[in-house]
């Protein structure tokens, strides 16, 4: 059975099916963009109501891009593209590689762009002159002599007919990259306090733990504010990778929004932060230079072992709704004289004097950095597909297969030859008409050729 008689083949080779599939995919993609994905069930119940949330669950709308029906649509569209390509590419390829010197003379006479000259001399010498004119105009010429005369042919960008199939291939490559990313990648998040480490992140929406295969440490966090003192201007985390199996590790990196850390194909983005009810304290005995660091909760008395020093944060002033501390009140005693009680700015230093010694006291609020974590092994495949698509679209829309023939035949009972210059373009007819007119002008300027 021929392909054209096979109903299944005709169904999948249909352009109408391609348009229908594209329309459905575009519509559902818009829906998937408007409705947040991979959130807990409670989110959809609160946002859309119980009945709508139940309907969404039945259709896998909360995880639409991984649903069976969306993947089936992608598969249908992919099969449609492949079958359309297989069905039409052989004919297009024949146009690319065909021997245009076999073009019948009567077909040349019907070309949309044609001009007739007369020239005195033999066919061979006139053909040689015509070849030179074509070469000067950028047309690489093939020739064939026959008893009736001589036929010259030249073409440009025959391969441009394949541009649309490069677009077809690019779509399949992008789909393949998306599937690779979906199956082998993940999107997750984690809140990591200063000084804390983690070897696990949690999948967005489901909260499923995902092991990293290495350890990530937050060495520090800093936030700066605008002039109003409450709006965060910039926040950055200092992240360090700990991996005993690696021969070489990247240095610790300060990450900010749009400047992430990547390691082993996993990328950590700075996305948020959270002030915590705790402080990093550093105390230095200025006489002995002995330093001790503490991470202490708010409102608790802390003892420095081996010394008579006790201290605590007994009050605080916040500058924002998130709980960013602006000032903190410190209680400090080394067992000599009255305790010191004072206010100090967050992340500032304060000198404390007592009868026994002087101390440098530094405190800043502990923060937890919010990280978005992504692994997408298919991203480079998608990039390749996008580059291929842009190339294919450029070729398909802006380049054209242009062909030119020069047919030279001796007229009977005269010493003249008839010279037919003709050509055709696969698209962009107006631009080709201008190019063809310029070529005809080159023939006109040569004294060998006279307008018929």
WOKA-V898638 format. One line per field, one symbol per residue. burial: 1 if it has 24 or more other C-alpha atoms within 12 Angstrom, else 0. A space follows every 10 residues. Layout:
BEGIN
burial = ???
END
This chain:
BEGIN
burial = 0000000000 0111001100 1100100110 0100011110 1001000000 0010011001 1111110001 1011111111 1111101100 0000010001 1010100100 1011111111 0111011111 1011001010 1111000011 1111111111 1111111111 1111111110 1000111111 1111111101 1111000001 0100111111 1110000000 0000111111 1100000000 0011110001 1110011111 1111111111 1111100000 0101110100 0101000011 1111010000 0001111111 1111000001 0111111001 0110000111 1111111111 1111111110 1101110110 1110110011 1111111111 0000001111 1111110000 0110110011 0111000110 00
END
